[in-house]
Amino acid sequence: MVAAWRARESERGDALFRDPFAALLAGARGPAMADELSGNALARWQVVVRTAVIDAMLREAVSRGVRTVVNLGAGLDARPYRLSWPASLRWLDVDFAEVLDWKSDRLRNAQPTCDVEQIEMDLTDSAARRRLLAQVGAASPATLVLTEGVIPYLTEAAVGALAEDLRTLPGVSWIVDYFAPQTLPFRKRLRASRAMRAAPFQFEPPDWFGFFDARGWRAADIKYLALEGERLGRPAPLPPLLKVAVRVSKLLRPPETPNAFKEFSGYVLLQPLKEQV
């Protein structure tokens, strides 16, 4: 479904990105799933804007000297193929075997622009994860970890364990999904829906930034999707009732900052806190 949304974005004259591999990766099932959720314009918008936002964050990180990208829960991401990278960049796609097999088959005639490796692994297998990170850390002085669309589906305990493990990497940074605590009621309603029963959201800390701070991470950069969408000329397609609710909320309880209602989700670049003496 996500690949199908990327494919449809690529067909637009004003596309925020071009993904020539998205249609191949989506297959026949992807468009069918996208059509089934055709009324969920906000979800499609989020996928499109987050793709453009993360593209930019990755380019910036590589320009600053990142030597290795570890894409945990890589799914059908085609960034090593559709974007230009230094040939020396090492890119690891980590996911379940069936996902990587599908992607390898679909991209068998495509040429990556950097050194791509596919690692078959269950992200929640802590022993396998630590072995992989030890190998990466021994070979790379600067690593960026990407978990696009992954963290919301893990438990708080699993995210905490992952955060602890990632801090062992030298020169590490981490791009992770952010959802404001105020979105929790909406996410709970979504979690109860039929479409989400097989894969519900589970990571719902009351203090998102405090959660990662307690585990040794600080926010080095924050990209809020609503604000980025406006900057890119693609504002969020809020449903009419939600627009009304936002206006009423502003009247009854003005937000602390002018953009508070637009900072509901985004992507955060985390970096380890300095070691405490």
C-alpha atoms as an extended CHARMM CRD file, in Angstrom:
* protein
*
       277  EXT
         1         1  MET       CA              0.0000000000        0.0000000000        0.0000000000  PROA      1               0.0000000000
         2         2  VAL       CA              2.7740000000        2.4460000000        0.9110000000  PROA      2               0.0000000000
         3         3  ALA       CA              4.6400000000        1.6040000000       -2.2950000000  PROA      3               0.0000000000
         4         4  ALA       CA              1.4280000000        2.1670000000       -4.2640000000  PROA      4               0.0000000000
         5         5  TRP       CA              1.0450000000        5.6040000000       -2.7100000000  PROA      5               0.0000000000
         6         6  ARG       CA              4.6340000000        6.4060000000       -3.6520000000  PROA      6               0.0000000000
         7         7  ALA       CA              3.9260000000        5.2480000000       -7.2030000000  PROA      7               0.0000000000
         8         8  ARG       CA              0.8650000000        7.4820000000       -7.4960000000  PROA      8               0.0000000000
         9         9  GLU       CA              2.7630000000       10.4560000000       -6.1170000000  PROA      9               0.0000000000
        10        10  SER       CA              5.4610000000        9.8620000000       -8.7330000000  PROA      10              0.0000000000
        11        11  GLU       CA              2.8560000000       10.2050000000      -11.4910000000  PROA      11              0.0000000000
        12        12  ARG       CA              1.9080000000       13.7490000000      -10.4450000000  PROA      12              0.0000000000
        13        13  GLY       CA              3.2270000000       16.7110000000      -12.3590000000  PROA      13              0.0000000000
        14        14  ASP       CA              4.1090000000       18.3870000000       -9.0580000000  PROA      14              0.0000000000
        15        15  ALA       CA              5.4540000000       15.2310000000       -7.3780000000  PROA      15              0.0000000000
        16        16  LEU       CA              7.5450000000       15.7750000000       -4.2460000000  PROA      16              0.0000000000
        17        17  PHE       CA              9.7700000000       12.8860000000       -5.3440000000  PROA      17              0.0000000000
        18        18  ARG       CA             10.1180000000       10.3500000000       -8.1590000000  PROA      18              0.0000000000
        19        19  ASP       CA             10.1710000000        6.6610000000       -7.3440000000  PROA      19              0.0000000000
        20        20  PRO       CA             10.4290000000        4.6800000000      -10.5970000000  PROA      20              0.0000000000
        21        21  PHE       CA             10.4810000000        1.4070000000       -8.6550000000  PROA      21              0.0000000000
        22        22  ALA       CA              7.3930000000        1.9460000000       -6.5150000000  PROA      22              0.0000000000
        23        23  ALA       CA              4.8990000000        0.4300000000       -8.9600000000  PROA      23              0.0000000000
        24        24  LEU       CA              7.0520000000       -2.6960000000       -9.3300000000  PROA      24              0.0000000000
        25        25  LEU       CA              7.2900000000       -3.0710000000       -5.5780000000  PROA      25              0.0000000000
        26        26  ALA       CA              3.5810000000       -2.4750000000       -5.0370000000  PROA      26              0.0000000000
        27        27  GLY       CA              2.5860000000       -5.2550000000       -7.4090000000  PROA      27              0.0000000000
        28        28  ALA       CA             -1.1360000000       -5.8450000000       -7.8960000000  PROA      28              0.0000000000
        29        29  ARG       CA             -1.9800000000       -6.0010000000       -4.2100000000  PROA      29              0.0000000000
        30        30  GLY       CA             -0.6310000000       -2.5520000000       -3.3290000000  PROA      30              0.0000000000
        31        31  PRO       CA             -2.9890000000       -0.5240000000       -5.5510000000  PROA      31              0.0000000000
        32        32  ALA       CA             -5.9240000000       -2.6690000000       -4.4290000000  PROA      32              0.0000000000
        33        33  MET       CA             -5.1460000000       -1.9050000000       -0.7930000000  PROA      33              0.0000000000
        34        34  ALA       CA             -4.6910000000        1.7830000000       -1.5900000000  PROA      34              0.0000000000
        35        35  ASP       CA             -8.0500000000        1.8580000000       -3.3820000000  PROA      35              0.0000000000
        36        36  GLU       CA             -9.7100000000        0.1910000000       -0.3960000000  PROA      36              0.0000000000
        37        37  LEU       CA             -8.4450000000        3.0400000000        1.7650000000  PROA      37              0.0000000000
        38        38  SER       CA             -8.9580000000        5.7090000000       -0.8750000000  PROA      38              0.0000000000
        39        39  GLY       CA            -10.9310000000        7.7880000000        1.6090000000  PROA      39              0.0000000000
        40        40  ASN       CA             -7.9590000000        8.0100000000        3.9730000000  PROA      40              0.0000000000
        41        41  ALA       CA             -6.4050000000       11.0430000000        2.3250000000  PROA      41              0.0000000000
        42        42  LEU       CA             -4.5430000000       12.0010000000        5.5080000000  PROA      42              0.0000000000
        43        43  ALA       CA             -2.6670000000        8.6820000000        5.6860000000  PROA      43              0.0000000000
        44        44  ARG       CA             -1.6600000000        8.9410000000        2.0400000000  PROA      44              0.0000000000
        45        45  TRP       CA             -0.5310000000       12.5280000000        2.5760000000  PROA      45              0.0000000000
        46        46  GLN       CA              1.5750000000       11.4760000000        5.5590000000  PROA      46              0.0000000000
        47        47  VAL       CA              3.3360000000        8.7700000000        3.5430000000  PROA      47              0.0000000000
        48        48  VAL       CA              4.0940000000       11.2020000000        0.7120000000  PROA      48              0.0000000000
        49        49  VAL       CA              5.3680000000       14.0270000000        2.9160000000  PROA      49              0.0000000000
        50        50  ARG       CA              7.3500000000       11.7300000000        5.2000000000  PROA      50              0.0000000000
        51        51  THR       CA              9.0860000000       10.2420000000        2.1510000000  PROA      51              0.0000000000
        52        52  ALA       CA             10.2430000000       13.6690000000        1.0150000000  PROA      52              0.0000000000
        53        53  VAL       CA             11.2100000000       14.6870000000        4.5550000000  PROA      53              0.0000000000
        54        54  ILE       CA             13.2650000000       11.5590000000        5.2270000000  PROA      54              0.0000000000
        55        55  ASP       CA             14.9410000000       11.8070000000        1.8190000000  PROA      55              0.0000000000
        56        56  ALA       CA             16.2080000000       15.2490000000        2.8320000000  PROA      56              0.0000000000
        57        57  MET       CA             17.2480000000       14.1130000000        6.3190000000  PROA      57              0.0000000000
        58        58  LEU       CA             19.2220000000       11.2140000000        4.8590000000  PROA      58              0.0000000000
        59        59  ARG       CA             20.9770000000       13.4000000000        2.3160000000  PROA      59              0.0000000000
        60        60  GLU       CA             21.9610000000       15.8330000000        5.0630000000  PROA      60              0.0000000000
        61        61  ALA       CA             23.2950000000       13.0320000000        7.2600000000  PROA      61              0.0000000000
        62        62  VAL       CA             25.3890000000       11.5390000000        4.4590000000  PROA      62              0.0000000000
        63        63  SER       CA             26.7530000000       14.9730000000        3.5660000000  PROA      63              0.0000000000
        64        64  ARG       CA             27.8780000000       15.2990000000        7.2090000000  PROA      64              0.0000000000
        65        65  GLY       CA             29.9040000000       12.0980000000        6.9700000000  PROA      65              0.0000000000
        66        66  VAL       CA             27.5950000000        9.1590000000        7.7040000000  PROA      66              0.0000000000
        67        67  ARG       CA             29.2550000000        6.0670000000        6.2520000000  PROA      67              0.0000000000
        68        68  THR       CA             26.5800000000        3.4460000000        6.9200000000  PROA      68              0.0000000000
        69        69  VAL       CA             22.7620000000        3.5200000000        6.8400000000  PROA      69              0.0000000000
        70        70  VAL       CA             20.9570000000        0.7590000000        8.7390000000  PROA      70              0.0000000000
        71        71  ASN       CA             17.3250000000        0.6520000000        7.5920000000  PROA      71              0.0000000000
        72        72  LEU       CA             15.5360000000       -1.3760000000       10.2760000000  PROA      72              0.0000000000
        73        73  GLY       CA             12.1690000000       -2.6600000000        9.1010000000  PROA      73              0.0000000000
        74        74  ALA       CA             13.1210000000       -1.5510000000        5.5840000000  PROA      74              0.0000000000
        75        75  GLY       CA              9.9730000000       -2.8460000000        3.9200000000  PROA      75              0.0000000000
        76        76  LEU       CA              9.7250000000       -1.8930000000        0.2420000000  PROA      76              0.0000000000
        77        77  ASP       CA             11.8880000000        1.2200000000        0.5180000000  PROA      77              0.0000000000
        78        78  ALA       CA             13.8410000000        1.8530000000       -2.6970000000  PROA      78              0.0000000000
        79        79  ARG       CA             16.0730000000        4.7320000000       -1.5740000000  PROA      79              0.0000000000
        80        80  PRO       CA             19.3630000000        2.9230000000       -2.3570000000  PROA      80              0.0000000000
        81        81  TYR       CA             18.1280000000        2.6450000000       -5.9580000000  PROA      81              0.0000000000
        82        82  ARG       CA             16.1550000000        5.8250000000       -6.6480000000  PROA      82              0.0000000000
        83        83  LEU       CA             18.4550000000        8.3510000000       -4.9330000000  PROA      83              0.0000000000
        84        84  SER       CA             22.0530000000        9.2220000000       -5.7670000000  PROA      84              0.0000000000
        85        85  TRP       CA             24.5680000000        8.2360000000       -3.0870000000  PROA      85              0.0000000000
        86        86  PRO       CA             28.3440000000        8.0220000000       -2.8050000000  PROA      86              0.0000000000
        87        87  ALA       CA             29.4390000000        4.6300000000       -4.1070000000  PROA      87              0.0000000000
        88        88  SER       CA             31.2610000000        4.0960000000       -0.8050000000  PROA      88              0.0000000000
        89        89  LEU       CA             28.0540000000        4.3820000000        1.2650000000  PROA      89              0.0000000000
        90        90  ARG       CA             27.0800000000        1.0950000000        2.9020000000  PROA      90              0.0000000000
        91        91  TRP       CA             23.3070000000        0.5420000000        3.1030000000  PROA      91              0.0000000000
        92        92  LEU       CA             21.7780000000       -2.3100000000        5.1030000000  PROA      92              0.0000000000
        93        93  ASP       CA             18.1310000000       -3.2370000000        4.5480000000  PROA      93              0.0000000000
        94        94  VAL       CA             16.9320000000       -5.2620000000        7.5490000000  PROA      94              0.0000000000
        95        95  ASP       CA             13.5760000000       -7.0370000000        7.5160000000  PROA      95              0.0000000000
        96        96  PHE       CA             11.8130000000      -10.3940000000        7.4050000000  PROA      96              0.0000000000
        97        97  ALA       CA             12.9690000000      -12.8350000000        4.7270000000  PROA      97              0.0000000000
        98        98  GLU       CA              9.6720000000      -12.7840000000        2.8150000000  PROA      98              0.0000000000
        99        99  VAL       CA              9.7910000000       -8.9860000000        2.5290000000  PROA      99              0.0000000000
       100       100  LEU       CA             13.3810000000       -8.9150000000        1.3020000000  PROA      100             0.0000000000
       101       101  ASP       CA             12.7810000000      -11.8200000000       -1.0940000000  PROA      101             0.0000000000
       102       102  TRP       CA              9.8600000000       -9.9470000000       -2.6580000000  PROA      102             0.0000000000
       103       103  LYS       CA             11.9410000000       -6.8030000000       -2.9880000000  PROA      103             0.0000000000
       104       104  SER       CA             14.9480000000       -8.6300000000       -4.4440000000  PROA      104             0.0000000000
       105       105  ASP       CA             12.7820000000      -10.3010000000       -7.0560000000  PROA      105             0.0000000000
       106       106  ARG       CA             11.0940000000       -7.0540000000       -8.0650000000  PROA      106             0.0000000000
       107       107  LEU       CA             14.3810000000       -5.1110000000       -8.2170000000  PROA      107             0.0000000000
       108       108  ARG       CA             16.4740000000       -7.8350000000       -9.8220000000  PROA      108             0.0000000000
       109       109  ASN       CA             17.2060000000       -5.6410000000      -12.8710000000  PROA      109             0.0000000000
       110       110  ALA       CA             17.7440000000       -2.4220000000      -10.8940000000  PROA      110             0.0000000000
       111       111  GLN       CA             21.1770000000       -1.0700000000      -10.0350000000  PROA      111             0.0000000000
       112       112  PRO       CA             21.7340000000        0.5180000000       -6.6190000000  PROA      112             0.0000000000
       113       113  THR       CA             23.7820000000        3.6900000000       -6.3890000000  PROA      113             0.0000000000
       114       114  CYS       CA             25.6510000000        2.5040000000       -3.2800000000  PROA      114             0.0000000000
       115       115  ASP       CA             26.6960000000       -0.7590000000       -1.6100000000  PROA      115             0.0000000000
       116       116  VAL       CA             23.4590000000       -2.5040000000       -0.5600000000  PROA      116             0.0000000000
       117       117  GLU       CA             23.1850000000       -5.5180000000        1.7280000000  PROA      117             0.0000000000
       118       118  GLN       CA             20.0170000000       -7.3170000000        2.7410000000  PROA      118             0.0000000000
       119       119  ILE       CA             19.8850000000       -8.7190000000        6.2600000000  PROA      119             0.0000000000
       120       120  GLU       CA             17.0860000000      -11.1730000000        7.0810000000  PROA      120             0.0000000000
       121       121  MET       CA             16.1620000000      -10.5880000000       10.7140000000  PROA      121             0.0000000000
       122       122  ASP       CA             13.2790000000      -10.1680000000       13.1180000000  PROA      122             0.0000000000
       123       123  LEU       CA             13.8930000000       -6.7340000000       14.6230000000  PROA      123             0.0000000000
       124       124  THR       CA             12.6040000000       -7.9240000000       18.0050000000  PROA      124             0.0000000000
       125       125  ASP       CA             15.1940000000      -10.7330000000       18.1530000000  PROA      125             0.0000000000
       126       126  SER       CA             17.5090000000       -8.9290000000       20.5580000000  PROA      126             0.0000000000
       127       127  ALA       CA             20.4000000000      -11.3930000000       20.2690000000  PROA      127             0.0000000000
       128       128  ALA       CA             20.4660000000      -11.2200000000       16.4600000000  PROA      128             0.0000000000
       129       129  ARG       CA             20.0660000000       -7.4500000000       16.5750000000  PROA      129             0.0000000000
       130       130  ARG       CA             23.0260000000       -7.0260000000       18.9210000000  PROA      130             0.0000000000
       131       131  ARG       CA             25.2090000000       -9.2480000000       16.7600000000  PROA      131             0.0000000000
       132       132  LEU       CA             24.3690000000       -7.1280000000       13.7220000000  PROA      132             0.0000000000
       133       133  LEU       CA             25.0120000000       -3.8500000000       15.5340000000  PROA      133             0.0000000000
       134       134  ALA       CA             28.3500000000       -5.1460000000       16.8410000000  PROA      134             0.0000000000
       135       135  GLN       CA             29.4070000000       -5.9370000000       13.2740000000  PROA      135             0.0000000000
       136       136  VAL       CA             28.2540000000       -2.5330000000       12.0280000000  PROA      136             0.0000000000
       137       137  GLY       CA             29.9530000000       -0.6720000000       14.8670000000  PROA      137             0.0000000000
       138       138  ALA       CA             33.2550000000       -2.4610000000       14.2590000000  PROA      138             0.0000000000
       139       139  ALA       CA             33.2620000000       -1.3980000000       10.6060000000  PROA      139             0.0000000000
       140       140  SER       CA             31.6870000000        2.0770000000       10.6010000000  PROA      140             0.0000000000
       141       141  PRO       CA             32.7260000000        5.2310000000       12.4920000000  PROA      141             0.0000000000
       142       142  ALA       CA             29.4460000000        7.0260000000       11.6630000000  PROA      142             0.0000000000
       143       143  THR       CA             26.1220000000        5.2440000000       11.2760000000  PROA      143             0.0000000000
       144       144  LEU       CA             22.5770000000        6.4720000000       10.7280000000  PROA      144             0.0000000000
       145       145  VAL       CA             19.6990000000        4.2010000000       11.7570000000  PROA      145             0.0000000000
       146       146  LEU       CA             16.3200000000        4.6200000000       10.0640000000  PROA      146             0.0000000000
       147       147  THR       CA             13.1070000000        3.1570000000       11.4990000000  PROA      147             0.0000000000
       148       148  GLU       CA             10.4900000000        4.6490000000        9.1610000000  PROA      148             0.0000000000
       149       149  GLY       CA              6.9940000000        3.6040000000       10.1780000000  PROA      149             0.0000000000
       150       150  VAL       CA              8.3250000000        0.9470000000       12.5680000000  PROA      150             0.0000000000
       151       151  ILE       CA              8.4130000000        2.2730000000       16.1320000000  PROA      151             0.0000000000
       152       152  PRO       CA              4.6380000000        2.8540000000       16.5080000000  PROA      152             0.0000000000
       153       153  TYR       CA              4.0220000000       -0.8920000000       16.1980000000  PROA      153             0.0000000000
       154       154  LEU       CA              6.5030000000       -1.9150000000       18.9240000000  PROA      154             0.0000000000
       155       155  THR       CA              5.8450000000       -2.0260000000       22.6490000000  PROA      155             0.0000000000
       156       156  GLU       CA              7.4630000000        0.5370000000       24.9240000000  PROA      156             0.0000000000
       157       157  ALA       CA              9.6950000000       -2.2150000000       26.3220000000  PROA      157             0.0000000000
       158       158  ALA       CA             10.8350000000       -3.1850000000       22.8190000000  PROA      158             0.0000000000
       159       159  VAL       CA             11.5430000000        0.4270000000       21.8470000000  PROA      159             0.0000000000
       160       160  GLY       CA             13.4670000000        0.9430000000       25.0810000000  PROA      160             0.0000000000
       161       161  ALA       CA             15.6040000000       -2.1290000000       24.4290000000  PROA      161             0.0000000000
       162       162  LEU       CA             16.2580000000       -0.9920000000       20.8620000000  PROA      162             0.0000000000
       163       163  ALA       CA             17.2350000000        2.4900000000       22.0810000000  PROA      163             0.0000000000
       164       164  GLU       CA             19.7330000000        0.9830000000       24.5150000000  PROA      164             0.0000000000
       165       165  ASP       CA             21.2650000000       -1.2330000000       21.8240000000  PROA      165             0.0000000000
       166       166  LEU       CA             21.5900000000        1.5310000000       19.2340000000  PROA      166             0.0000000000
       167       167  ARG       CA             23.5500000000        3.7180000000       21.6590000000  PROA      167             0.0000000000
       168       168  THR       CA             26.4040000000        1.1980000000       21.4260000000  PROA      168             0.0000000000
       169       169  LEU       CA             27.1390000000        2.2740000000       17.8470000000  PROA      169             0.0000000000
       170       170  PRO       CA             29.9530000000        4.8250000000       17.4640000000  PROA      170             0.0000000000
       171       171  GLY       CA             28.9280000000        8.1060000000       15.8640000000  PROA      171             0.0000000000
       172       172  VAL       CA             25.3040000000        7.0020000000       15.6980000000  PROA      172             0.0000000000
       173       173  SER       CA             22.1970000000        9.0170000000       14.8570000000  PROA      173             0.0000000000
       174       174  TRP       CA             18.6420000000        7.7470000000       14.5530000000  PROA      174             0.0000000000
       175       175  ILE       CA             15.6130000000        8.8950000000       12.5180000000  PROA      175             0.0000000000
       176       176  VAL       CA             12.4090000000        7.8940000000       14.3100000000  PROA      176             0.0000000000
       177       177  ASP       CA              8.6400000000        8.5050000000       14.0520000000  PROA      177             0.0000000000
       178       178  TYR       CA              7.1260000000       11.0910000000       16.3880000000  PROA      178             0.0000000000
       179       179  PHE       CA              3.4780000000       11.3820000000       17.4610000000  PROA      179             0.0000000000
       180       180  ALA       CA              2.3770000000       14.0240000000       19.9460000000  PROA      180             0.0000000000
       181       181  PRO       CA              0.6420000000       12.7040000000       23.0920000000  PROA      181             0.0000000000
       182       182  GLN       CA             -2.4500000000       14.7070000000       22.0640000000  PROA      182             0.0000000000
       183       183  THR       CA             -2.9460000000       12.2850000000       19.1610000000  PROA      183             0.0000000000
       184       184  LEU       CA             -3.3770000000        9.3340000000       21.5350000000  PROA      184             0.0000000000
       185       185  PRO       CA             -7.2250000000        9.3540000000       21.5740000000  PROA      185             0.0000000000
       186       186  PHE       CA             -7.3280000000        9.3490000000       17.7710000000  PROA      186             0.0000000000
       187       187  ARG       CA             -4.7350000000        6.5840000000       17.5660000000  PROA      187             0.0000000000
       188       188  LYS       CA             -6.7040000000        4.4900000000       20.0410000000  PROA      188             0.0000000000
       189       189  ARG       CA             -9.7890000000        4.7830000000       17.8420000000  PROA      189             0.0000000000
       190       190  LEU       CA             -7.6870000000        3.8080000000       14.8280000000  PROA      190             0.0000000000
       191       191  ARG       CA             -6.1940000000        0.8810000000       16.7240000000  PROA      191             0.0000000000
       192       192  ALA       CA             -9.6880000000       -0.4570000000       17.4020000000  PROA      192             0.0000000000
       193       193  SER       CA            -10.6530000000       -0.2990000000       13.7240000000  PROA      193             0.0000000000
       194       194  ARG       CA            -10.8770000000       -3.4580000000       11.6540000000  PROA      194             0.0000000000
       195       195  ALA       CA             -7.9960000000       -2.3640000000        9.4080000000  PROA      195             0.0000000000
       196       196  MET       CA             -5.5880000000       -2.0910000000       12.3570000000  PROA      196             0.0000000000
       197       197  ARG       CA             -6.4730000000       -5.1950000000       14.3600000000  PROA      197             0.0000000000
       198       198  ALA       CA             -3.6440000000       -7.2850000000       12.9050000000  PROA      198             0.0000000000
       199       199  ALA       CA             -1.0120000000       -4.5750000000       13.4510000000  PROA      199             0.0000000000
       200       200  PRO       CA             -2.0760000000       -2.1290000000       16.1640000000  PROA      200             0.0000000000
       201       201  PHE       CA             -0.0680000000        0.8520000000       17.3590000000  PROA      201             0.0000000000
       202       202  GLN       CA              1.5630000000        0.0080000000       20.6960000000  PROA      202             0.0000000000
       203       203  PHE       CA              4.2030000000        2.6750000000       21.3730000000  PROA      203             0.0000000000
       204       204  GLU       CA              2.2820000000        5.3860000000       23.2120000000  PROA      204             0.0000000000
       205       205  PRO       CA              4.4560000000        7.0010000000       25.9160000000  PROA      205             0.0000000000
       206       206  PRO       CA              2.8140000000        9.9690000000       27.6740000000  PROA      206             0.0000000000
       207       207  ASP       CA              6.0560000000       11.9450000000       27.2400000000  PROA      207             0.0000000000
       208       208  TRP       CA              7.7060000000       11.0180000000       23.9320000000  PROA      208             0.0000000000
       209       209  PHE       CA             10.8140000000       13.1700000000       24.3170000000  PROA      209             0.0000000000
       210       210  GLY       CA             11.1490000000       12.2260000000       27.9820000000  PROA      210             0.0000000000
       211       211  PHE       CA             11.0520000000        8.5450000000       27.0480000000  PROA      211             0.0000000000
       212       212  PHE       CA             14.0950000000        8.8500000000       24.8000000000  PROA      212             0.0000000000
       213       213  ASP       CA             15.8830000000       11.2990000000       27.0900000000  PROA      213             0.0000000000
       214       214  ALA       CA             15.6830000000        8.7290000000       29.8880000000  PROA      214             0.0000000000
       215       215  ARG       CA             17.3890000000        6.2380000000       27.5850000000  PROA      215             0.0000000000
       216       216  GLY       CA             20.2320000000        8.5420000000       26.6250000000  PROA      216             0.0000000000
       217       217  TRP       CA             18.9530000000       10.2390000000       23.4680000000  PROA      217             0.0000000000
       218       218  ARG       CA             18.3340000000       13.8950000000       22.5980000000  PROA      218             0.0000000000
       219       219  ALA       CA             16.4630000000       15.4490000000       19.6720000000  PROA      219             0.0000000000
       220       220  ALA       CA             18.9850000000       17.0590000000       17.3270000000  PROA      220             0.0000000000
       221       221  ASP       CA             16.4200000000       17.9450000000       14.6540000000  PROA      221             0.0000000000
       222       222  ILE       CA             12.6250000000       17.7680000000       14.3420000000  PROA      222             0.0000000000
       223       223  LYS       CA             10.6320000000       17.8440000000       11.1290000000  PROA      223             0.0000000000
       224       224  TYR       CA              6.8870000000       18.2080000000       11.7300000000  PROA      224             0.0000000000
       225       225  LEU       CA              4.9470000000       16.8100000000        8.7880000000  PROA      225             0.0000000000
       226       226  ALA       CA              2.2270000000       19.4770000000        8.7520000000  PROA      226             0.0000000000
       227       227  LEU       CA              4.7700000000       22.3000000000        8.7180000000  PROA      227             0.0000000000
       228       228  GLU       CA              6.9460000000       20.5320000000        6.1430000000  PROA      228             0.0000000000
       229       229  GLY       CA              3.8940000000       19.8370000000        3.9960000000  PROA      229             0.0000000000
       230       230  GLU       CA              3.0600000000       23.5560000000        3.9550000000  PROA      230             0.0000000000
       231       231  ARG       CA              6.6490000000       24.4160000000        3.1030000000  PROA      231             0.0000000000
       232       232  LEU       CA              6.5610000000       21.9330000000        0.2270000000  PROA      232             0.0000000000
       233       233  GLY       CA              3.2300000000       23.2280000000       -1.0280000000  PROA      233             0.0000000000
       234       234  ARG       CA              1.3300000000       20.1450000000        0.1110000000  PROA      234             0.0000000000
       235       235  PRO       CA             -0.7610000000       21.0870000000        3.1800000000  PROA      235             0.0000000000
       236       236  ALA       CA             -2.4350000000       18.3770000000        5.2280000000  PROA      236             0.0000000000
       237       237  PRO       CA             -5.9010000000       17.3930000000        3.9140000000  PROA      237             0.0000000000
       238       238  LEU       CA             -7.6910000000       17.6010000000        7.2390000000  PROA      238             0.0000000000
       239       239  PRO       CA            -11.2860000000       16.2970000000        7.2860000000  PROA      239             0.0000000000
       240       240  PRO       CA            -13.8810000000       19.0930000000        7.6700000000  PROA      240             0.0000000000
       241       241  LEU       CA            -14.9120000000       18.0000000000       11.1750000000  PROA      241             0.0000000000
       242       242  LEU       CA            -11.2910000000       17.9800000000       12.3210000000  PROA      242             0.0000000000
       243       243  LYS       CA            -10.7700000000       21.4770000000       10.9310000000  PROA      243             0.0000000000
       244       244  VAL       CA            -13.7690000000       22.6600000000       12.9300000000  PROA      244             0.0000000000
       245       245  ALA       CA            -12.4770000000       20.9200000000       16.0580000000  PROA      245             0.0000000000
       246       246  VAL       CA             -9.1000000000       22.6460000000       15.6980000000  PROA      246             0.0000000000
       247       247  ARG       CA            -10.7590000000       26.0620000000       15.3440000000  PROA      247             0.0000000000
       248       248  VAL       CA            -12.9550000000       25.4770000000       18.3920000000  PROA      248             0.0000000000
       249       249  SER       CA             -9.9940000000       24.2510000000       20.4360000000  PROA      249             0.0000000000
       250       250  LYS       CA             -8.0570000000       27.3870000000       19.5790000000  PROA      250             0.0000000000
       251       251  LEU       CA            -10.9370000000       29.5230000000       20.8250000000  PROA      251             0.0000000000
       252       252  LEU       CA            -11.4780000000       27.5800000000       24.0310000000  PROA      252             0.0000000000
       253       253  ARG       CA             -7.8440000000       26.9080000000       24.8490000000  PROA      253             0.0000000000
       254       254  PRO       CA             -5.2620000000       28.7870000000       22.8150000000  PROA      254             0.0000000000
       255       255  PRO       CA             -2.1440000000       26.6870000000       22.1220000000  PROA      255             0.0000000000
       256       256  GLU       CA              1.1120000000       27.5050000000       23.8700000000  PROA      256             0.0000000000
       257       257  THR       CA              2.8460000000       28.0340000000       20.5290000000  PROA      257             0.0000000000
       258       258  PRO       CA              1.4430000000       29.2630000000       17.1870000000  PROA      258             0.0000000000
       259       259  ASN       CA              2.1840000000       25.9030000000       15.5250000000  PROA      259             0.0000000000
       260       260  ALA       CA              1.0370000000       23.6040000000       18.3340000000  PROA      260             0.0000000000
       261       261  PHE       CA             -1.8020000000       22.1470000000       16.2690000000  PROA      261             0.0000000000
       262       262  LYS       CA              0.5710000000       21.4090000000       13.3950000000  PROA      262             0.0000000000
       263       263  GLU       CA              3.1500000000       19.5960000000       15.4980000000  PROA      263             0.0000000000
       264       264  PHE       CA              1.1030000000       16.4230000000       15.8650000000  PROA      264             0.0000000000
       265       265  SER       CA              3.4890000000       14.1050000000       13.9840000000  PROA      265             0.0000000000
       266       266  GLY       CA              6.8590000000       14.1480000000       12.3570000000  PROA      266             0.0000000000
       267       267  TYR       CA             10.3190000000       12.6500000000       12.2420000000  PROA      267             0.0000000000
       268       268  VAL       CA             13.0420000000       13.2950000000       14.7660000000  PROA      268             0.0000000000
       269       269  LEU       CA             16.7830000000       12.9220000000       14.3770000000  PROA      269             0.0000000000
       270       270  LEU       CA             18.0320000000       11.5520000000       17.6850000000  PROA      270             0.0000000000
       271       271  GLN       CA             21.6290000000       11.6070000000       18.8640000000  PROA      271             0.0000000000
       272       272  PRO       CA             23.0930000000       10.1170000000       22.0530000000  PROA      272             0.0000000000
       273       273  LEU       CA             23.4120000000       12.3360000000       25.0970000000  PROA      273             0.0000000000
       274       274  LYS       CA             26.9260000000       12.8870000000       26.3530000000  PROA      274             0.0000000000
       275       275  GLU       CA             27.9460000000       10.3040000000       28.8680000000  PROA      275             0.0000000000
       276       276  GLN       CA             27.2840000000       11.3810000000       32.4210000000  PROA      276             0.0000000000
       277       277  VAL       CA             30.3440000000       11.5280000000       34.6730000000  PROA      277             0.0000000000
